[in-house]
């Protein structure tokens, strides 16, 4: 039942969405068994930036109707901390096959990176290219260009150039995490393909805002410290289905679909419209073992 | 709080020195003197 994606062999098509699962934190909470029977067929890291980031001011979360809005702000140790501390601790992760049959299957590591310009991105991609533990690189292009203010991933011309430059720096599979906050998402996917990406992943969170009501000391204002955040969860599912379908129709490269997946049926729907892999995000906050359950449900529905 | 085990960084609160700690794994009891500020809702413009 294993699947091949960008030259990687996975136990099943269910992986995690970047930033929604932390293998090292999960091991701390649930023990070593978690690393032997990992909930996902591949492990996608949180976004790694060149320099360490503390993240956004609190509050960082808001519970919305059928979802949540987050403004976490990509806290991370930076490239050096990730490479020297996290990566060595992430070796040897395995997962059960959805059939329940032995043997355990290796879990490849995909590292997600973000840079605010081509120089930063180049450094990150080159560093990932040098580490054999990293099987693929996912580019978080939902980052504003410091000059234009426009997200790199929302501007097809810029995206094509950036991916083209990075493509030349590594032989590892390059996955572009598309932003849904763009005028024409399939055109952005096309730009990623034209730049030489091996796959696209979508959808990221939708830009969203929550207001805190007026109080004795404050007028009504944005609840989140980062003012706006990203909406995720079941509220996104139908949006994801539409965007994944449109993108899969446009490009020939691999497609990782995500957005509000809670069950094997939801995963199957994204695959029916053209995704080869499906990522689970917000559902893992409700149930950290959701990935494995969804993989088993998907497998059971195929028999 | 989203994950409850240190993975999502959603429950972070600011402490002195421009750092954040996670209430779920570093708390829930924190030294009030170390907290950056405590507001009714800290997200509103101060």
Interface residues (C-beta under 8 A of the other chain):
Chain A: X19 X20 X21 X22 X25 X26 X28 X29 X30 X54 X55 X57 X58 X59 X60 X61 X68 X70 X72 X75 X212 X215 X216 X217 X218 X219 X220 X221 X222 X223 X224 X225 X282 X284 X285 X288
Chain B: X1 X2 X3 X5 X6 X7 X8 X9 X10 X11 X12 X13 X14 X18 X19 X20 X25 X39 X40 X41 X42 X43 X44 X45
